[in-house]
Amino acid sequence: MYAAVMLAQAGHSVTIYEKNEKLGKKLFITGKGRCNLTNNCEVEELMKHVVTNPKFLYSAFYNCNAQDVMQFFEQNGLELKTERGNRVFPASDHSSDVIKTLEQALKKRKVTICLYHTVTKILTEQVQNQMRAAGVSVKDADGHQKLEYFDAVVVATGGLSYERTGSTGDGLQFARDLGLQVTECLPSLVPFEIKEDFCRELMGLSLRNVTLSCYTKKKNKEKLLYHDQGEMLFTHFGISGPLVLSASAYAGKAKGEPVWVEIDLKPALTMEQLDDRILRDFDAAKNKQVRNALDDLLPKKLIPVMIELAEIDPFKQVNAVTREERERLVSCMKKLTLHVAGTRGYEEAIITKGGVSVKEINPKTMETKQIPGLYFIGEVLDVDALTGGFNLQIAWSTAATVLLTQ
Ligand SMILES: Cc1cc2nc3c(=O)[nH]c(=O)nc-3n(C[C@H](O)[C@H](O)[C@H](O)COP(=O)(O)OP(=O)(O)OC[C@H]3O[C@@H](n4cnc5c(N)ncnc54)[C@H](O)[C@@H]3O)c2cc1C
């Protein structure tokens, strides 16, 4: 939609083929229905939040940065607001207003919109020994197939996540069919399934201000993939929440090696400080059993789990707890270790990692190097970023960078 507006504005005659009954079905569910449409920061910050192939996006981000996107929406009548972490939302808190703004801009620039039209193939032609894009084969709502010829074709079909929104990976297949390299795809920004059974007991528990470190093994050495402080929660299958989603963006780097996370439940305290704190709490609860003496330190649901992990008898009087037992408790609280069995699937993944290889694409025009006239933009490309409006910024920036060469 953004590419169509920009190209129409530049004087091109543009047609959008959308297989759904309406435009922007994924956009509608973004930001929990509020659409975190970008992150109001400098290009360097945008780059830092891109996990895969940030350098490829350098030109696109400089060509269309977060402020350009905000200006576009504001000039087209959408009031915006910036929240915690520079996250930008429509002031109305309705993603539908972002879609409406784009639709109005498309209408104003006389872009032809063909809903219920599924592109099934990219057409190419041979011009002086060079293959180039010639148009598309589309299937309409009645199942009729027709060939439509164009000077250029821009593929903006998204990735593989939340396929009910229309992103079923068609663009990846078009690329493969044309002999273009597509890197391995994985669900990303996605919850982790955890091997330890006690996670199920903790279902519904959310933790704030904890640190999460995600590790793998490389050449038999421990390798840190991700570390940050924030929020997470336990679910019936494992763990989720902002820290976990971000960690998942780096888990692909483990390349099949085991992945585990360590949670520091008390990052503000050193081991010694935490031990002192436990001693003080135990002192105030001399005649209590261990299971009843940790209420000030841990959420209720976590207490039996931590006591069991530290191998302490929960019915033991606190004054009988040994130094070794206390040390084990401190160590469990500073390093709660969970082994990752896998990630959840595409139906729960905010984005797809992997896609059309950036080696195939000219970063200054988004045109494929091998097939002039064919362009790829947005999530179909092998680029992905953390949460915070960065993935949509990638979509807007790559869209605005399409430069038709013919
Ligand atoms: C639950 C959820 C929340 C998210 N929240 C945010 C957020 O707040 N901020 C953020 O930055 N990012 C967010 N994202 C990520 C963001 O939505 C995507 O990265 C972005 O939408 C990608 O844009 P795109 O145009 O490349 O693809 P999409 O938005 O997936 O659009 C692709 C379109 O192409 C159509 N299509 C596909 N194949 C064909 C075909 N063969 N013929 C015709 N049409 C076709 C689809 O129907 C679809 O409408 C979220 C994602 C999810 C799943």
The ligand as a MOL file (V3000), in Angstrom:
LIG
                    3D

  0  0  0     0  0            999 V3000
M  V30 BEGIN CTAB
M  V30 COUNTS 53 58 0 0 0
M  V30 BEGIN ATOM
M  V30 1 C 0.1890 -10.2420 15.7810 0
M  V30 2 C 1.1910 -9.3350 15.0910 0
M  V30 3 C 1.4490 -8.0930 15.6230 0
M  V30 4 C 2.3980 -7.2560 15.0210 0
M  V30 5 N 2.5900 -6.0160 15.5360 0
M  V30 6 C 3.5060 -5.1970 14.9690 0
M  V30 7 C 3.6650 -3.8640 15.4390 0
M  V30 8 O 2.9150 -3.3950 16.3060 0
M  V30 9 N 4.6610 -3.1190 14.8740 0
M  V30 10 C 5.4680 -3.5950 13.8720 0
M  V30 11 O 6.3560 -2.8820 13.4240 0
M  V30 12 N 5.2710 -4.8310 13.3470 0
M  V30 13 C 4.3080 -5.6280 13.8600 0
M  V30 14 N 4.0960 -6.8650 13.3150 0
M  V30 15 C 4.8770 -7.2660 12.1050 0
M  V30 16 C 4.2900 -6.5690 10.8580 0
M  V30 17 O 2.8920 -6.6870 10.8640 0
M  V30 18 C 4.8440 -7.1680 9.5630 0
M  V30 19 O 6.2450 -7.1980 9.6100 0
M  V30 20 C 4.3780 -6.3260 8.3670 0
M  V30 21 O 2.9670 -6.3380 8.2850 0
M  V30 22 C 4.9630 -6.8590 7.0570 0
M  V30 23 O 4.4030 -6.1140 6.0240 0
M  V30 24 P 4.3340 -6.6970 4.5400 0
M  V30 25 O 3.6140 -5.6780 3.7200 0
M  V30 26 O 5.6680 -7.1330 4.0990 0
M  V30 27 O 3.4350 -8.0230 4.6390 0
M  V30 28 P 1.9340 -8.2500 5.1740 0
M  V30 29 O 1.5290 -7.1690 6.0870 0
M  V30 30 O 1.8860 -9.6470 5.6380 0
M  V30 31 O 1.0620 -8.0820 3.8550 0
M  V30 32 C 1.1260 -8.9960 2.7960 0
M  V30 33 C -0.1590 -8.8950 1.9800 0
M  V30 34 O 0.0010 -9.6120 0.7550 0
M  V30 35 C -1.1820 -10.3600 0.5050 0
M  V30 36 N -0.8090 -11.5080 -0.3120 0
M  V30 37 C 0.0190 -12.5210 0.0140 0
M  V30 38 N 0.1550 -13.3630 -1.0160 0
M  V30 39 C -0.6140 -12.8810 -2.0110 0
M  V30 40 C -0.9000 -13.3220 -3.3460 0
M  V30 41 N -0.3660 -14.4230 -3.8530 0
M  V30 42 N -1.7370 -12.5740 -4.1150 0
M  V30 43 C -2.3040 -11.4430 -3.6140 0
M  V30 44 N -2.0770 -10.9730 -2.3630 0
M  V30 45 C -1.2400 -11.6900 -1.5880 0
M  V30 46 C -1.6740 -10.7700 1.8830 0
M  V30 47 O -3.0380 -11.0970 1.8530 0
M  V30 48 C -1.3640 -9.5140 2.7020 0
M  V30 49 O -2.4430 -8.6110 2.6890 0
M  V30 50 C 3.1160 -7.7090 13.8680 0
M  V30 51 C 2.8350 -8.9560 13.3300 0
M  V30 52 C 1.8750 -9.7770 13.9250 0
M  V30 53 C 1.5730 -11.1160 13.3080 0
M  V30 END ATOM
M  V30 BEGIN BOND
M  V30 1 1 1 2
M  V30 2 1 2 3
M  V30 3 2 2 52
M  V30 4 2 3 4
M  V30 5 1 4 5
M  V30 6 1 4 50
M  V30 7 2 5 6
M  V30 8 1 6 7
M  V30 9 1 6 13
M  V30 10 2 7 8
M  V30 11 1 7 9
M  V30 12 1 9 10
M  V30 13 2 10 11
M  V30 14 1 10 12
M  V30 15 2 12 13
M  V30 16 1 13 14
M  V30 17 1 14 15
M  V30 18 1 14 50
M  V30 19 1 15 16
M  V30 20 1 16 17
M  V30 21 1 16 18
M  V30 22 1 18 19
M  V30 23 1 18 20
M  V30 24 1 20 21
M  V30 25 1 20 22
M  V30 26 1 22 23
M  V30 27 1 23 24
M  V30 28 2 24 25
M  V30 29 1 24 26
M  V30 30 1 24 27
M  V30 31 1 27 28
M  V30 32 2 28 29
M  V30 33 1 28 30
M  V30 34 1 28 31
M  V30 35 1 31 32
M  V30 36 1 32 33
M  V30 37 1 33 34
M  V30 38 1 33 48
M  V30 39 1 34 35
M  V30 40 1 35 36
M  V30 41 1 35 46
M  V30 42 1 36 37
M  V30 43 1 36 45
M  V30 44 2 37 38
M  V30 45 1 38 39
M  V30 46 1 39 40
M  V30 47 2 39 45
M  V30 48 1 40 41
M  V30 49 2 40 42
M  V30 50 1 42 43
M  V30 51 2 43 44
M  V30 52 1 44 45
M  V30 53 1 46 47
M  V30 54 1 46 48
M  V30 55 1 48 49
M  V30 56 2 50 51
M  V30 57 1 51 52
M  V30 58 1 52 53
M  V30 END BOND
M  V30 END CTAB
M  END
